[in-house]
Amino acid sequence: MAFDDSVRLIWSLTSATPAIGTTITTSGNSGGWSASPPNARSAVDLRRVDDVWLSVSAAGGAGTAATVQLDAWDDQGNLFAQLLKVTLASAPGSAVAFGGRHGGGGSGSYFVLPEWGRVSWTLTGSMTGVEIALYAR
């Protein structure tokens, strides 16, 4: 088995709808978990991932805050919320959180990733020019 420690983008709001530059006014997520045998899966594939970097940025907003998190699915489709969380207090601005096998920003950032995940976000108000990205190694 080959080892590849390169960083790659595994999910981004730009590859989903709404795309970058769109005003976001409601909470949302990267999608659900599919239990279709034999290929249970979600939009966020964590099977070959040790560490993650979750970021959010926005060009503008109406006095709002956004919280973005990485959630996880077990093999039965049960959702475990908030493995990793980042909060953007206001826009314009950006924020990042990182964690996984090698940790990151404190004791709560050391965790083992399951096979499948979900990126979800909540916000109050609206934000424009939003980008949410999940990188992995």
N, C-alpha and C positions, 0 to 999 in steps of 0.2 A: 504494500500500500504506500503510495506517495504522500508526502507531507507538503502541504501548500499553505504557507502562512501569509499569503497576500491578502490585502484588504479588499472587500468587494461590497457594493451596494446590494442589499438583499430585498429592500422594499423602499419605495419612495412615493410621496403624494403625486409627484410628476408623472408617475407611471399608472396612476389611478385617476379617478374622477372625484372631485374636481381637480384640475391641473394647477400648476403653479401660476400665480397671478390672479387666481379666482378669490373672490371674497367668500370667506367661510363664516356662516352665522349659526351653525348648529354643531352638535357633537356628532362624531362618526367613528368609523373604524375601517380596518383593511379588509374586512370580510369575515365570514363565518367558517366553521369547521365542517368538512364534508366527511361523512361516515360511509361513503360508498365503497363497499368491499371490492377488491382487496386493497384499495389505495386511499386510506384515510389521509386527509391533508388539509392545509390551510394556505392562504396567500403568503405567509411568512414561513419559509423553510429554514429551520434551525438545525437540521440533521448533521451538518458538517461545520458547526460553529462552536468556538470556545468563548469568544468575547464579542460584545456588541457595543456600539456607539450610537446613541439615539439623540437626534438633534431636531430643533424646531426654530424657524425664523419667520418673521413677518415684516413686511414693508410698512404697514400702517394698521390702524385700528381705532375703534371708538371707545377708548378708556376701558379696555378689556384685558382679560388674562386667559391663557390657554394652558392646560395640563395635558401632556402627551405621555403615554405609558406603553410599555411592552407587557402584554399579557401572555399566558401560556395555556395550551390545551394538553390534557393527558390523553392516553390512548383510548379512553372511553368517551372523549368529547367533553369532559368537564373543564370549565374555564377557571383558571387561577389568575386573578387580576393582579396587576401592578408588581411584576418582577422588578421593573425599573421604571422610574418616573422622572420627568423633567417638567418644570413650570416656567413659562414665559410670562413674566409679570405684566408687561405692557409692550405695545408695538409703537414704533419700530424697535426691533431688537432680536436677539437670538439667545438660545440656551442649549446646553448639552448635558447628557448624563451617560456614564459608561459603566460596564460591569461584566461579570461572567466568571469564568474559571480563575482568571488572574486578578480579579477584583477591580478596583478603580478608585472610587471616592470615599471609602470607608468600609466598615465591617459589613454593612448591609449590601454591598455591591459584589460580594463573592457568592456566586450561585452556579449551579449546574443547569444548563439549558435543556429543555425537552426537545422533542422532534419538531413541534409545530408551535407557532406563535401568532399573535395578533397585535397590531399597533392600533391603539385607540386614543381618542382625544375628546376633551370636554372644553367648552369655552363659554364665557359670558360676553355678550355683545357681538362684535364682528371683527374680523381681521382680514386684511388684504395682502396679496403677494405672499401667501403662506407656503412654506416648504417644510415638510416633515421627511426625515430620512433615517433609515436604519442601516448602518454599516456593520460588517462582521469580519472576523478573522478566526 
